[in-house]
Amino acid sequence: MKLRILATLAALAFAGAAQAQMISATNPRAIVSALQNAGYKATLGKDDTGDPLITSAAGGSDFLVLFFG
């Protein structure tokens, strides 16, 4: 599941890009930037246990990107 989310985010981040750059789940700010560069709203926060949490939306639906471990 985690791999599928990362693959989807990577595809969004690189869609139409002339030169691809790697992003990593170890750097949540880079994922936020990739989402924003792809035209999505994205806000970095923390969940109840202090893990990073990204809040975003697409197609009228809100979604979260959760980080574990």
Beta strands, then each sheet from edge to edge (+ up, - down):
strand 1: 42-46
strand 2: 52-58
strand 3: 61-66
sheet 1: 1+ 2- 3+
end
